Amino acid sequence: MNKKIYILSIVIFVFISCSAFTDQYQLDMKYKVKELLRAGKKYHLILLGKSAVKYLVNSIKFSGTMTRITAVSALGGIKDESALYILEELIERIQKKKKTVFVEEKLLILSAEALLNCGSHDGMKILMNKLKDTDSRVVEQSVAALSRVGGLGSVKKIIDVIKRQNPKIKNLFSALKLMYHRHKPAWQKNDKLIKYVRKIILRCIKSNIAEYRFSAVWLAGELNERKLIPYLKKLLNDSDSQVKNQSAHSLCFLGDKSGLDIVLKDLDGTGEFSDDTKKKSLRRDAARCLRNIRRKGIAKNLVKVLDDEDDVLVNNAIFSIYMIGDTSVLGTLENILKRTGNNSERKNLLKKTIKAFKLQNSYIHPGVEDKNVEKITIKARNIEVWRLFRMINKITGKRIVLNPGVEGTLTYSARDKHYLDVIRQIAGKMNFRVKETKNMIEIFKK
């Protein structure tokens, strides 16, 4: 009997202890959510996951508008279906108001985006309607939300907004860039969409408004619109210095050397802009754009900035050196690694680049007899296939689309072979499937 009482008392003690621990955990979570909401730290709240949903829902019910904005954004990031009801209630409450201020409109748009993230498609109709709003700030918020959650069908709607001459065109073009990277394989296959977007970029390039030209030139580079290179070259003589500068950067990003002198001056900080903030931004972008330039000495220019205190600049430069693949700077990179401090990201990028350079001794250039770059000579040792296809794309100008699953490394060499034969041989070695159309070559995993 005493033994039974003893066991029962232990069970009761464990139960009470667990309950106390659970209560304490919930109190801690409630306090943590409250503090993060107060500080506006959306991403920290998202990391808390579903355990924070209950407290975020309560904050939407009883808090002010700015706190609600953070809570709604966090719920959209957590993507929990249990939050749908509170988001629908909030949207209904705002829509019933006869007159709303911008902050409430922003909350409505974020709630619609969160609805989509949580599994309901009702939010899409709200976002589409808000694109027609007379307040340009509301339109920009809707476009930003669509760029994060919308499909390719939203692109035409965003372009319709651009056609209305919205003053914040750079924000709209940034949305198109984000959608391009989110839907890249589908975008590259959609010739109709490519032509449609190219048409609006060209229209803005020819605009009398410098801001439009600047934004269009920037987007042409970001979307890899090589067909617009002749128009970008003309803008190297633009009356607006910012348009001229951005044209040089975009041309380099597209692999054209016409504006290289301007980009190299921006990289070492001797460009025409004296403002420190502008100069810093241009140096970072110059280091990023040079990754697509295949010219002897470019990697050495990039190595010169690797001791800079600006981490973004240095990381961009290291990645560009990695993409260029100039192994002549290998010894310099090893020396820089030895004197690199505790910056783990910089160290990791350097180690990755050094390792890749040690593994490979690869090159590709046009065949000696062919002037139209149909035949190529190639030598690749332990090279990643995406890099190899990218090299072929750059030298031939042919559009090569890699679908998910096209990965791996190989050793391969060919001399004065037609690029299509090279692609087919590589695909055969790696067990890939090649689909050839008039405008592009698609590579699939079998």
C-alpha positions in Angstrom: 0.0 0.0 0.0 2.8 2.4 1.0 4.5 1.6 -2.3 1.4 2.5 -4.3 1.1 5.8 -2.4 4.8 6.5 -3.1 4.4 5.9 -6.9 1.2 7.9 -7.0 3.0 10.8 -5.3 5.8 10.7 -7.8 3.4 10.7 -10.7 1.5 13.7 -9.2 4.8 15.6 -8.6 6.0 14.9 -12.2 2.6 16.1 -13.6 2.7 19.3 -11.5 6.3 20.0 -12.5 5.5 19.5 -16.2 2.5 21.8 -15.9 4.6 24.4 -14.1 7.2 24.1 -16.8 4.6 24.5 -19.6 3.1 27.5 -17.9 6.6 29.1 -17.6 7.4 28.3 -21.2 4.1 30.0 -22.4 4.8 33.0 -20.2 8.3 33.3 -21.7 7.0 32.9 -25.2 4.3 35.5 -24.6 6.9 38.0 -23.3 9.3 37.2 -26.2 6.6 37.8 -28.8 5.6 41.0 -27.1 9.1 42.4 -27.0 9.8 41.4 -30.7 6.6 43.0 -31.8 7.5 46.2 -30.0 10.9 46.2 -31.7 9.3 45.5 -35.1 11.5 42.4 -35.6 9.4 40.4 -38.1 12.1 37.9 -39.1 12.8 37.0 -35.5 9.1 36.3 -35.0 9.0 34.1 -38.1 11.9 32.0 -36.7 9.8 31.3 -33.6 7.4 29.3 -35.8 4.0 28.0 -35.0 4.5 28.4 -31.2 4.2 32.2 -31.7 1.0 32.1 -33.7 -1.4 32.3 -30.8 0.2 35.4 -29.4 0.5 37.1 -32.8 -3.3 36.5 -33.3 -4.0 38.1 -29.9 -1.8 41.1 -30.8 -3.8 41.6 -34.0 -7.0 41.7 -31.9 -5.9 44.1 -29.3 -2.9 46.2 -30.6 -2.4 49.3 -32.6 -1.9 49.5 -36.4 1.9 49.4 -36.5 2.1 46.4 -34.2 -0.6 44.7 -36.3 1.5 45.3 -39.5 4.5 43.4 -37.9 2.2 40.6 -36.6 0.5 40.1 -40.0 3.8 40.1 -41.8 5.1 37.5 -39.3 2.0 35.3 -39.7 2.5 35.4 -43.5 6.1 34.2 -43.0 5.1 31.4 -40.6 2.3 30.2 -43.1 0.1 28.6 -40.5 -3.5 27.9 -41.7 -4.9 28.4 -38.1 -4.3 32.2 -38.7 -6.6 32.4 -41.7 -9.7 33.4 -39.6 -8.1 36.4 -37.9 -6.6 37.6 -41.3 -10.1 37.4 -42.9 -11.7 39.2 -40.0 -9.0 42.0 -40.2 -9.5 42.4 -44.0 -13.3 42.6 -43.6 -13.0 45.2 -40.8 -10.8 47.4 -42.9 -12.9 47.1 -46.1 -16.0 48.1 -44.2 -14.5 51.5 -43.4 -15.7 54.3 -45.6 -12.4 56.1 -45.4 -8.9 54.7 -44.7 -5.5 56.1 -44.2 -2.4 54.8 -46.0 -1.2 52.7 -43.0 -4.5 50.9 -42.9 -4.2 50.3 -46.7 -0.7 48.9 -46.1 -2.1 46.6 -43.4 -4.9 45.4 -45.8 -2.3 44.6 -48.5 0.0 42.7 -46.1 -3.0 40.8 -44.8 -4.0 39.8 -48.3 -0.4 38.6 -48.9 -0.4 36.7 -45.6 -3.7 35.0 -46.7 -2.0 33.8 -49.9 0.9 32.5 -47.9 -1.4 30.7 -45.5 -3.1 28.8 -48.3 -6.1 31.0 -49.2 -6.4 32.5 -52.7 -8.8 35.2 -51.7 -5.9 37.6 -51.2 -5.1 37.7 -54.9 -8.3 39.6 -55.8 -7.6 42.2 -53.2 -4.0 42.8 -54.5 -5.2 43.0 -58.1 -7.8 45.6 -57.1 -5.3 47.7 -55.2 -3.2 48.0 -58.4 -5.9 50.4 -59.6 -5.7 52.7 -56.5 -5.3 56.4 -57.1 -2.6 56.6 -54.3 0.7 55.6 -55.8 2.0 54.4 -52.4 -0.8 51.8 -52.2 0.0 50.7 -55.8 3.7 50.2 -54.9 2.8 48.2 -51.8 0.5 46.0 -53.9 3.2 45.5 -56.6 5.8 44.6 -53.9 3.4 42.0 -52.4 2.6 40.5 -55.9 6.3 40.2 -56.6 6.7 38.1 -53.5 3.6 35.8 -53.9 2.2 36.3 -57.4 2.7 34.1 -60.4 3.9 35.0 -63.9 0.3 36.1 -64.6 0.9 39.1 -62.4 3.7 40.4 -64.6 1.3 42.0 -67.2 -0.6 43.7 -64.4 2.6 45.2 -63.1 3.6 46.4 -66.6 0.1 48.0 -66.9 1.0 50.0 -63.8 4.3 51.1 -65.4 2.5 52.3 -68.5 0.5 54.6 -66.3 3.8 56.5 -65.7 4.0 55.7 -62.0 6.7 58.0 -60.5 8.3 55.2 -58.4 9.3 53.2 -61.5 12.5 51.8 -59.9 10.4 50.0 -57.3 8.1 48.5 -60.0 11.1 47.3 -62.0 12.6 45.8 -58.8 9.4 43.8 -58.5 9.8 42.5 -62.0 13.4 41.5 -61.2 12.2 39.6 -58.1 9.6 37.8 -60.1 12.1 36.9 -62.8 14.4 35.3 -60.2 11.4 33.5 -58.5 10.1 32.0 -61.8 13.3 32.0 -63.8 12.9 28.6 -65.6 9.3 29.4 -66.6 10.1 33.0 -67.5 13.0 31.9 -69.8 10.6 29.5 -71.7 7.9 32.1 -72.2 8.9 33.9 -75.4 5.7 36.0 -75.4 6.4 37.3 -71.9 10.1 38.0 -72.7 9.0 40.1 -75.7 6.4 41.9 -73.7 8.8 42.9 -70.9 11.5 43.8 -73.4 9.0 46.1 -75.2 8.3 48.1 -72.0 12.1 48.3 -71.1 12.8 49.6 -74.6 10.0 52.1 -74.3 11.5 53.4 -71.0 15.0 53.5 -72.5 13.7 55.9 -75.2 11.9 58.1 -72.6 12.8 61.8 -72.1 12.7 61.2 -68.3 16.2 60.3 -66.9 14.7 58.2 -64.1 12.9 56.0 -66.6 16.0 55.5 -68.7 18.1 54.7 -65.6 15.6 52.1 -64.3 15.2 50.5 -67.7 18.9 50.2 -68.2 19.3 48.6 -64.8 16.5 46.1 -65.4 17.9 45.2 -68.9 21.0 44.0 -67.1 19.2 42.2 -64.3 17.0 40.3 -66.7 19.9 39.3 -68.9 18.4 41.1 -72.0 21.4 40.8 -74.4 19.2 41.9 -77.3 19.1 45.4 -75.8 22.9 45.7 -75.7 23.0 48.1 -78.8 20.5 50.5 -77.1 22.6 50.4 -73.8 25.7 51.3 -75.8 24.1 54.4 -77.1 23.3 55.5 -73.5 27.0 55.5 -72.7 26.9 59.0 -74.1 23.7 60.0 -72.3 23.4 63.6 -71.0 22.6 62.2 -67.5 25.7 61.0 -65.7 23.7 58.4 -63.6 22.1 56.9 -66.8 25.5 56.7 -68.5 27.1 55.1 -65.4 24.3 52.5 -65.0 24.6 51.7 -68.7 28.2 50.8 -68.3 27.4 48.6 -65.3 24.6 46.8 -67.1 26.7 46.2 -70.1 29.4 44.6 -68.0 26.8 42.4 -66.3 25.7 41.3 -69.7 29.3 40.4 -70.6 29.9 43.4 -72.9 33.1 45.4 -72.4 32.0 48.7 -73.9 31.6 50.4 -70.5 34.5 48.5 -68.8 36.6 51.6 -68.2 33.8 53.3 -66.3 33.1 50.2 -64.1 36.8 49.8 -63.3 37.0 53.4 -62.1 34.0 52.8 -60.0 35.6 49.7 -58.5 38.7 51.5 -57.3 36.7 54.6 -56.2 38.0 57.1 -58.8 34.7 57.5 -60.7 33.0 60.8 -61.4 30.7 60.7 -58.3 32.2 62.3 -55.2 29.4 61.5 -52.7 30.7 58.8 -50.3 27.4 56.9 -50.1 27.0 56.8 -53.9 30.7 55.8 -54.3 30.3 52.9 -51.9 27.2 51.7 -53.7 28.9 51.9 -57.1 32.0 50.0 -55.9 29.8 47.2 -54.6 27.9 47.0 -57.9 31.1 47.2 -60.0 32.5 44.2 -58.1 29.2 42.3 -58.8 29.0 43.2 -62.5 32.5 42.2 -63.4 31.7 38.5 -62.9 30.6 38.2 -66.5 33.6 39.8 -68.1 36.2 37.4 -69.6 39.3 39.5 -70.1 42.8 39.0 -68.8 43.5 41.1 -65.8 40.0 41.6 -64.5 40.5 39.1 -61.6 43.6 41.1 -60.6 41.6 44.3 -60.5 39.1 42.5 -58.2 41.9 41.1 -55.9 43.0 44.7 -55.1 39.8 45.3 -53.1 39.9 42.1 -51.0 41.5 43.8 -48.0 38.7 46.5 -47.9 36.6 46.9 -44.8 33.3 46.8 -46.7 32.2 43.2 -46.4 29.6 43.5 -49.2 32.2 44.8 -51.6 34.7 42.1 -50.7 32.1 39.3 -50.9 31.0 40.5 -54.3 34.6 40.6 -55.5 35.4 37.1 -54.3 32.3 35.7 -56.0 33.1 37.5 -59.2 36.7 36.0 -59.1 35.1 32.6 -58.6 32.7 33.0 -61.5 35.5 34.3 -63.8 37.6 31.3 -62.9 41.0 33.0 -63.5 43.4 30.6 -61.7 46.4 33.0 -62.1 45.3 34.8 -58.9 45.3 31.5 -56.8 48.5 32.3 -55.0 47.3 35.8 -54.1 44.0 34.4 -52.8 45.8 32.0 -50.5 47.9 34.8 -49.1 44.8 36.9 -48.4 43.1 33.9 -46.7 46.1 33.7 -44.3 45.7 37.3 -43.2 41.9 37.3 -43.1 40.6 37.9 -39.6 37.5 36.4 -38.0 35.1 37.2 -40.8 33.6 33.7 -41.3 31.6 34.5 -44.5 34.7 36.1 -46.2 36.8 33.1 -45.1 34.3 30.6 -46.4 34.0 32.3 -49.8 37.8 32.4 -50.2 38.1 28.8 -49.2 35.4 27.8 -51.7 37.1 29.8 -54.5 40.6 28.4 -53.7 39.3 24.8 -53.6 37.5 25.3 -57.0 40.7 26.8 -58.6 42.8 23.9 -57.3 40.4 21.3 -58.7 40.0 22.8 -62.1 42.2 23.9 -64.9 39.5 24.6 -67.5 39.1 26.9 -70.5 36.8 27.5 -73.5 37.3 29.6 -76.6 36.1 29.8 -80.2 37.3 27.2 -82.7 40.3 28.4 -84.6 38.6 28.2 -88.0 35.1 29.4 -87.2 34.3 33.1 -87.2 30.6 32.7 -86.2 31.4 31.0 -82.9 29.7 27.8 -84.0 32.7 25.6 -83.2 34.5 25.7 -79.9 37.5 24.3 -78.2 37.0 23.3 -74.6 39.0 21.7 -71.8 37.3 21.1 -68.5 38.6 19.3 -65.4 36.3 18.6 -62.5 34.1 21.5 -63.4 30.5 22.0 -62.3 28.1 21.4 -65.3 26.2 24.6 -64.7 29.4 26.5 -65.0 30.3 24.7 -68.2 27.0 25.3 -69.9 27.2 28.9 -68.8 30.6 29.3 -70.4 29.2 27.8 -73.7 26.2 30.3 -73.4 28.5 33.3 -73.0 30.8 32.4 -75.9 28.1 31.4 -78.4 25.3 33.7 -77.3 22.8 30.8 -77.5 20.1 30.7 -74.8 20.7 27.6 -72.7 18.0 26.9 -70.0 19.0 24.5 -67.2 16.0 22.8 -65.4 16.1 21.6 -61.8 18.3 18.6 -61.2 20.9 19.5 -63.8 23.9 19.4 -61.6 27.2 17.5 -61.0 30.8 17.8 -62.1 32.7 16.3 -65.0 36.0 16.2 -66.9 35.6 16.9 -70.6 37.6 18.1 -73.6 36.9 18.8 -77.3 38.7 20.6 -80.1 36.9 22.6 -82.9 33.6 20.9 -82.3 30.2 22.3 -83.0 28.7 23.6 -79.8 25.5 21.5 -80.2 27.6 18.3 -80.5 29.5 19.4 -77.3 26.2 20.0 -75.5 24.8 16.6 -76.6 28.0 14.8 -75.5 28.0 16.4 -72.1 24.3 15.6 -71.7 25.0 12.0 -72.6 27.9 11.7 -70.1 25.8 13.2 -67.3 22.5 11.4 -68.2 20.7 14.6 -69.2 18.1 15.1 -71.9 18.4 17.9 -74.5 15.5 19.7 -76.1 16.3 22.0 -79.0 14.0 24.7 -80.2 14.4 27.7 -82.5 15.2 30.1 -79.7 16.8 28.1 -77.0 18.3 24.8 -75.8 16.8 23.2 -72.7 18.6 20.7 -70.5 16.6 18.3 -68.3 17.5 15.6 -65.9 16.3 12.2 -67.2 
